[in-house]
Amino acid sequence: MKFVHLIELLLLFGVLALIGIPLFRGLAGVRLFTDRNKLLEEYKHLLVRKEEVLISIKESEFDFEANKVSPADYDALRKQLELEATTILERLDELEEEKKNNPRKTSKHVVI
């Protein structure tokens, strides 16, 4: 009885090898992960942060018009958000210039 199980086991491994080897042979040259592009990641992060800041500005305007925020608090918050937005836009411009000067540093598949 043990000999029959051995033959079944060998046949099972043989079938798995016949099916598996051609399937996984093509993966030898494929890279499963790509290198991180720090500039591109920073650019995407800044785009998201820019949208968040712009939404915050609109919300603060709405709150001020609804008399939920005092004029002094609104002015302080507005100045802080505008400063942050300006800083983000300047950095985005720097990254775009860097991409123009060094197109190889950014991914070919993602357009900035």
mmCIF file of the C-alpha atoms, coordinates in Angstrom:
data_MODEL
# 
_entry.id   MODEL 
# 
loop_
_atom_site.group_PDB 
_atom_site.id 
_atom_site.type_symbol 
_atom_site.label_atom_id 
_atom_site.label_alt_id 
_atom_site.label_comp_id 
_atom_site.label_asym_id 
_atom_site.label_entity_id 
_atom_site.label_seq_id 
_atom_site.pdbx_PDB_ins_code 
_atom_site.Cartn_x 
_atom_site.Cartn_y 
_atom_site.Cartn_z 
_atom_site.occupancy 
_atom_site.B_iso_or_equiv 
_atom_site.pdbx_formal_charge 
_atom_site.auth_seq_id 
_atom_site.auth_comp_id 
_atom_site.auth_asym_id 
_atom_site.auth_atom_id 
_atom_site.pdbx_PDB_model_num 
ATOM 1   C CA . MET A 1 1   ? 0.000   0.000  0.000   1.00 0.00 ? 1   MET A CA 1 
ATOM 2   C CA . LYS A 1 2   ? 2.865   2.407  0.787   1.00 0.00 ? 2   LYS A CA 1 
ATOM 3   C CA . PHE A 1 3   ? 4.357   1.818  -2.642  1.00 0.00 ? 3   PHE A CA 1 
ATOM 4   C CA . VAL A 1 4   ? 1.104   2.972  -4.294  1.00 0.00 ? 4   VAL A CA 1 
ATOM 5   C CA . HIS A 1 5   ? 1.153   6.198  -2.264  1.00 0.00 ? 5   HIS A CA 1 
ATOM 6   C CA . LEU A 1 6   ? 4.749   6.780  -3.289  1.00 0.00 ? 6   LEU A CA 1 
ATOM 7   C CA . ILE A 1 7   ? 3.827   6.407  -6.964  1.00 0.00 ? 7   ILE A CA 1 
ATOM 8   C CA . GLU A 1 8   ? 0.856   8.781  -6.504  1.00 0.00 ? 8   GLU A CA 1 
ATOM 9   C CA . LEU A 1 9   ? 3.084   11.303 -4.796  1.00 0.00 ? 9   LEU A CA 1 
ATOM 10  C CA . LEU A 1 10  ? 5.711   11.089 -7.558  1.00 0.00 ? 10  LEU A CA 1 
ATOM 11  C CA . LEU A 1 11  ? 3.034   11.492 -10.237 1.00 0.00 ? 11  LEU A CA 1 
ATOM 12  C CA . LEU A 1 12  ? 1.606   14.504 -8.407  1.00 0.00 ? 12  LEU A CA 1 
ATOM 13  C CA . PHE A 1 13  ? 5.021   16.186 -8.229  1.00 0.00 ? 13  PHE A CA 1 
ATOM 14  C CA . GLY A 1 14  ? 5.626   15.349 -11.888 1.00 0.00 ? 14  GLY A CA 1 
ATOM 15  C CA . VAL A 1 15  ? 2.354   16.948 -12.965 1.00 0.00 ? 15  VAL A CA 1 
ATOM 16  C CA . LEU A 1 16  ? 3.004   20.014 -10.802 1.00 0.00 ? 16  LEU A CA 1 
ATOM 17  C CA . ALA A 1 17  ? 6.481   20.354 -12.289 1.00 0.00 ? 17  ALA A CA 1 
ATOM 18  C CA . LEU A 1 18  ? 5.168   20.036 -15.850 1.00 0.00 ? 18  LEU A CA 1 
ATOM 19  C CA . ILE A 1 19  ? 2.571   22.715 -15.199 1.00 0.00 ? 19  ILE A CA 1 
ATOM 20  C CA . GLY A 1 20  ? 4.618   24.978 -12.923 1.00 0.00 ? 20  GLY A CA 1 
ATOM 21  C CA . ILE A 1 21  ? 7.939   25.220 -14.734 1.00 0.00 ? 21  ILE A CA 1 
ATOM 22  C CA . PRO A 1 22  ? 6.567   26.873 -17.895 1.00 0.00 ? 22  PRO A CA 1 
ATOM 23  C CA . LEU A 1 23  ? 4.417   29.216 -15.811 1.00 0.00 ? 23  LEU A CA 1 
ATOM 24  C CA . PHE A 1 24  ? 7.213   30.457 -13.574 1.00 0.00 ? 24  PHE A CA 1 
ATOM 25  C CA . ARG A 1 25  ? 10.021  30.403 -16.140 1.00 0.00 ? 25  ARG A CA 1 
ATOM 26  C CA . GLY A 1 26  ? 8.820   33.725 -17.595 1.00 0.00 ? 26  GLY A CA 1 
ATOM 27  C CA . LEU A 1 27  ? 9.023   35.434 -14.208 1.00 0.00 ? 27  LEU A CA 1 
ATOM 28  C CA . ALA A 1 28  ? 12.800  35.171 -14.002 1.00 0.00 ? 28  ALA A CA 1 
ATOM 29  C CA . GLY A 1 29  ? 13.338  38.423 -15.928 1.00 0.00 ? 29  GLY A CA 1 
ATOM 30  C CA . VAL A 1 30  ? 10.387  40.289 -14.465 1.00 0.00 ? 30  VAL A CA 1 
ATOM 31  C CA . ARG A 1 31  ? 10.948  42.771 -11.662 1.00 0.00 ? 31  ARG A CA 1 
ATOM 32  C CA . LEU A 1 32  ? 8.121   42.547 -9.188  1.00 0.00 ? 32  LEU A CA 1 
ATOM 33  C CA . PHE A 1 33  ? 8.932   45.899 -7.581  1.00 0.00 ? 33  PHE A CA 1 
ATOM 34  C CA . THR A 1 34  ? 10.171  49.126 -9.078  1.00 0.00 ? 34  THR A CA 1 
ATOM 35  C CA . ASP A 1 35  ? 12.675  51.487 -7.544  1.00 0.00 ? 35  ASP A CA 1 
ATOM 36  C CA . ARG A 1 36  ? 11.235  54.293 -5.452  1.00 0.00 ? 36  ARG A CA 1 
ATOM 37  C CA . ASN A 1 37  ? 11.341  57.686 -7.043  1.00 0.00 ? 37  ASN A CA 1 
ATOM 38  C CA . LYS A 1 38  ? 11.544  60.121 -4.139  1.00 0.00 ? 38  LYS A CA 1 
ATOM 39  C CA . LEU A 1 39  ? 10.996  63.205 -6.284  1.00 0.00 ? 39  LEU A CA 1 
ATOM 40  C CA . LEU A 1 40  ? 7.856   61.763 -7.835  1.00 0.00 ? 40  LEU A CA 1 
ATOM 41  C CA . GLU A 1 41  ? 6.528   60.681 -4.449  1.00 0.00 ? 41  GLU A CA 1 
ATOM 42  C CA . GLU A 1 42  ? 7.180   64.157 -3.038  1.00 0.00 ? 42  GLU A CA 1 
ATOM 43  C CA . TYR A 1 43  ? 5.459   65.725 -6.045  1.00 0.00 ? 43  TYR A CA 1 
ATOM 44  C CA . LYS A 1 44  ? 2.347   63.565 -5.585  1.00 0.00 ? 44  LYS A CA 1 
ATOM 45  C CA . HIS A 1 45  ? 2.299   64.267 -1.850  1.00 0.00 ? 45  HIS A CA 1 
ATOM 46  C CA . LEU A 1 46  ? 2.522   68.019 -2.471  1.00 0.00 ? 46  LEU A CA 1 
ATOM 47  C CA . LEU A 1 47  ? -0.343  67.888 -4.971  1.00 0.00 ? 47  LEU A CA 1 
ATOM 48  C CA . VAL A 1 48  ? -2.553  66.214 -2.386  1.00 0.00 ? 48  VAL A CA 1 
ATOM 49  C CA . ARG A 1 49  ? -1.455  68.634 0.329   1.00 0.00 ? 49  ARG A CA 1 
ATOM 50  C CA . LYS A 1 50  ? -2.156  71.597 -1.969  1.00 0.00 ? 50  LYS A CA 1 
ATOM 51  C CA . GLU A 1 51  ? -5.733  70.409 -2.448  1.00 0.00 ? 51  GLU A CA 1 
ATOM 52  C CA . GLU A 1 52  ? -6.127  69.960 1.309   1.00 0.00 ? 52  GLU A CA 1 
ATOM 53  C CA . VAL A 1 53  ? -4.919  73.506 1.969   1.00 0.00 ? 53  VAL A CA 1 
ATOM 54  C CA . LEU A 1 54  ? -7.218  74.981 -0.667  1.00 0.00 ? 54  LEU A CA 1 
ATOM 55  C CA . ILE A 1 55  ? -10.168 73.120 0.834   1.00 0.00 ? 55  ILE A CA 1 
ATOM 56  C CA . SER A 1 56  ? -9.173  74.401 4.277   1.00 0.00 ? 56  SER A CA 1 
ATOM 57  C CA . ILE A 1 57  ? -9.138  77.970 2.960   1.00 0.00 ? 57  ILE A CA 1 
ATOM 58  C CA . LYS A 1 58  ? -12.628 77.566 1.502   1.00 0.00 ? 58  LYS A CA 1 
ATOM 59  C CA . GLU A 1 59  ? -13.908 76.020 4.729   1.00 0.00 ? 59  GLU A CA 1 
ATOM 60  C CA . SER A 1 60  ? -12.428 78.810 6.826   1.00 0.00 ? 60  SER A CA 1 
ATOM 61  C CA . GLU A 1 61  ? -14.100 81.396 4.567   1.00 0.00 ? 61  GLU A CA 1 
ATOM 62  C CA . PHE A 1 62  ? -17.420 79.590 4.969   1.00 0.00 ? 62  PHE A CA 1 
ATOM 63  C CA . ASP A 1 63  ? -16.994 79.444 8.758   1.00 0.00 ? 63  ASP A CA 1 
ATOM 64  C CA . PHE A 1 64  ? -16.139 83.150 8.871   1.00 0.00 ? 64  PHE A CA 1 
ATOM 65  C CA . GLU A 1 65  ? -19.188 84.093 6.801   1.00 0.00 ? 65  GLU A CA 1 
ATOM 66  C CA . ALA A 1 66  ? -21.349 81.943 9.105   1.00 0.00 ? 66  ALA A CA 1 
ATOM 67  C CA . ASN A 1 67  ? -19.924 83.825 12.136  1.00 0.00 ? 67  ASN A CA 1 
ATOM 68  C CA . LYS A 1 68  ? -18.388 80.652 13.571  1.00 0.00 ? 68  LYS A CA 1 
ATOM 69  C CA . VAL A 1 69  ? -14.902 82.193 13.673  1.00 0.00 ? 69  VAL A CA 1 
ATOM 70  C CA . SER A 1 70  ? -13.803 85.567 14.982  1.00 0.00 ? 70  SER A CA 1 
ATOM 71  C CA . PRO A 1 71  ? -12.177 87.992 12.524  1.00 0.00 ? 71  PRO A CA 1 
ATOM 72  C CA . ALA A 1 72  ? -8.829  87.772 14.347  1.00 0.00 ? 72  ALA A CA 1 
ATOM 73  C CA . ASP A 1 73  ? -8.816  83.969 14.257  1.00 0.00 ? 73  ASP A CA 1 
ATOM 74  C CA . TYR A 1 74  ? -9.896  83.995 10.606  1.00 0.00 ? 74  TYR A CA 1 
ATOM 75  C CA . ASP A 1 75  ? -7.085  86.379 9.638   1.00 0.00 ? 75  ASP A CA 1 
ATOM 76  C CA . ALA A 1 76  ? -4.471  84.338 11.483  1.00 0.00 ? 76  ALA A CA 1 
ATOM 77  C CA . LEU A 1 77  ? -5.684  81.063 9.977   1.00 0.00 ? 77  LEU A CA 1 
ATOM 78  C CA . ARG A 1 78  ? -5.954  82.557 6.520   1.00 0.00 ? 78  ARG A CA 1 
ATOM 79  C CA . LYS A 1 79  ? -2.387  83.919 6.656   1.00 0.00 ? 79  LYS A CA 1 
ATOM 80  C CA . GLN A 1 80  ? -1.070  80.554 7.873   1.00 0.00 ? 80  GLN A CA 1 
ATOM 81  C CA . LEU A 1 81  ? -2.884  78.626 5.120   1.00 0.00 ? 81  LEU A CA 1 
ATOM 82  C CA . GLU A 1 82  ? -1.814  81.079 2.434   1.00 0.00 ? 82  GLU A CA 1 
ATOM 83  C CA . LEU A 1 83  ? 1.800   80.809 3.574   1.00 0.00 ? 83  LEU A CA 1 
ATOM 84  C CA . GLU A 1 84  ? 1.616   77.031 3.436   1.00 0.00 ? 84  GLU A CA 1 
ATOM 85  C CA . ALA A 1 85  ? -0.037  77.130 -0.002  1.00 0.00 ? 85  ALA A CA 1 
ATOM 86  C CA . THR A 1 86  ? 2.668   79.475 -1.290  1.00 0.00 ? 86  THR A CA 1 
ATOM 87  C CA . THR A 1 87  ? 5.410   77.205 0.052   1.00 0.00 ? 87  THR A CA 1 
ATOM 88  C CA . ILE A 1 88  ? 3.800   74.166 -1.571  1.00 0.00 ? 88  ILE A CA 1 
ATOM 89  C CA . LEU A 1 89  ? 3.396   75.905 -4.933  1.00 0.00 ? 89  LEU A CA 1 
ATOM 90  C CA . GLU A 1 90  ? 7.024   77.074 -4.891  1.00 0.00 ? 90  GLU A CA 1 
ATOM 91  C CA . ARG A 1 91  ? 8.226   73.541 -4.167  1.00 0.00 ? 91  ARG A CA 1 
ATOM 92  C CA . LEU A 1 92  ? 6.005   72.135 -6.932  1.00 0.00 ? 92  LEU A CA 1 
ATOM 93  C CA . ASP A 1 93  ? 7.536   74.644 -9.349  1.00 0.00 ? 93  ASP A CA 1 
ATOM 94  C CA . GLU A 1 94  ? 11.031  73.593 -8.229  1.00 0.00 ? 94  GLU A CA 1 
ATOM 95  C CA . LEU A 1 95  ? 10.206  69.927 -8.816  1.00 0.00 ? 95  LEU A CA 1 
ATOM 96  C CA . GLU A 1 96  ? 8.810   70.697 -12.271 1.00 0.00 ? 96  GLU A CA 1 
ATOM 97  C CA . GLU A 1 97  ? 11.979  72.615 -13.162 1.00 0.00 ? 97  GLU A CA 1 
ATOM 98  C CA . GLU A 1 98  ? 14.075  69.735 -11.879 1.00 0.00 ? 98  GLU A CA 1 
ATOM 99  C CA . LYS A 1 99  ? 12.100  67.337 -14.066 1.00 0.00 ? 99  LYS A CA 1 
ATOM 100 C CA . LYS A 1 100 ? 12.690  69.532 -17.115 1.00 0.00 ? 100 LYS A CA 1 
ATOM 101 C CA . ASN A 1 101 ? 16.421  69.665 -16.409 1.00 0.00 ? 101 ASN A CA 1 
ATOM 102 C CA . ASN A 1 102 ? 16.782  65.953 -15.509 1.00 0.00 ? 102 ASN A CA 1 
ATOM 103 C CA . PRO A 1 103 ? 14.038  63.963 -17.258 1.00 0.00 ? 103 PRO A CA 1 
ATOM 104 C CA . ARG A 1 104 ? 15.697  60.633 -16.363 1.00 0.00 ? 104 ARG A CA 1 
ATOM 105 C CA . LYS A 1 105 ? 15.116  61.103 -12.627 1.00 0.00 ? 105 LYS A CA 1 
ATOM 106 C CA . THR A 1 106 ? 11.354  60.818 -12.975 1.00 0.00 ? 106 THR A CA 1 
ATOM 107 C CA . SER A 1 107 ? 9.416   57.850 -14.258 1.00 0.00 ? 107 SER A CA 1 
ATOM 108 C CA . LYS A 1 108 ? 8.696   57.696 -17.976 1.00 0.00 ? 108 LYS A CA 1 
ATOM 109 C CA . HIS A 1 109 ? 5.173   56.460 -17.336 1.00 0.00 ? 109 HIS A CA 1 
ATOM 110 C CA . VAL A 1 110 ? 4.031   59.247 -15.042 1.00 0.00 ? 110 VAL A CA 1 
ATOM 111 C CA . VAL A 1 111 ? 3.617   62.745 -16.402 1.00 0.00 ? 111 VAL A CA 1 
ATOM 112 C CA . ILE A 1 112 ? 4.255   65.647 -14.060 1.00 0.00 ? 112 ILE A CA 1 
# 
